[in-house]
Amino acid sequence: MVRVRAEMTGTLRASRTAVMVCQGRAAGHGLIATGRFSDPTAMALLRDGERTAVNRVRDGAVPGRWRERVDYEMVRGCAEMMVPRTVAIDDAVRERASPQVVILGAGLDGRAWRMPELAGAAVFEVDQPASQQDKRDRAALLDGAGPAYVAVDFGRDDLVEVLAAAGCRADVATTWIREGVVPYLTRPEVAATVAAAAACSAPGSRLIVNFQAPAPSMRVGQLVARALMASTGRRSVWAREPWRSTWTAGEMTALLARHGFTVTLDQDLLAVAAALETPSHRPRSLGNSRLMVADHN
């Protein structure tokens, strides 16, 4: 039995990080990497108050008040990260079409609606119940069938069993997307998730994983972000959703190999941003965020 345990206590709440990621995609839609990046679902998945900073970034309207300026800079920085990350993952999905796609820790992902390449695929979105209910409420007005929602209590449920009960088949090739979630899990949790994916992966399956490489500047950056939010009278999203693990490229490659996945692509987002000629005001953050594509034979 493969279990994925979350280091969380108390009542689970919808992820605020997921909202920030969605804001970044909404800010970049149609403006950054034009012709390569597009996410028309992002703005629709945001609530009115969450769109304010996005619209300011899109308009280039730098606010004068400190609180609004902090929100503006957070969304602008997030857009610079989300555009190359999204493009790289979308390219890896398109490169090897699969009849099934499983998005682990989906948050406010819009791929099931916005990617025509997934129109004929069975798409499963896995997330903790509170975040998933929030997503379902927000997505109610989106056109199209959308994904199959798979609510998982990571501290109690068996991921393999829950996916099977939802109709996910282990005998067909599957594309697994693990975007932006690895840092929020402990190393044993990350390993357990890879094991679960391997247990459900027929030959020809693909795992796309985004993770953070260890770097001395990472902790400093988080402290600065927390201080900026504290200066506005609010808590940083990382106060409630802290990072719990980082991985070197070698460590992640070895983990994937132990479960039958062969890495075919390993790159950092700074290289992706350079190829796309997108803004990179925070090159260290882009350089520390890595993307691996691994295939299961």
Secondary structure, 3 states (H helix, E strand, C coil): CCECCCCCCCCCCCCHHHHHHHHHHHHHCCCCCCCCCCCCHHHHHCCHHHHHHHHHHHHCCCCCCHHHHHHHHHHHHHHHHHHHHHHHHHHHHHHCCCCEEEEECCCCCCHHHHCHHHCCCEEEEEECHHHHHHHHHHHHHCCCCCCEEEECCCCCCEHHHHHHHCCCCCCCCEEEEECCCHHHCCHHHHHHHHHHHHHCCCCCEEEEEEEECCCHHHHHHHHHHHHHHHCCCCCCHHHHCCCCCCCCHHHHHHHHHHCCEEEEEEEEHHHHHHHHCCCCCCHHHHHHEEEEEEEEC
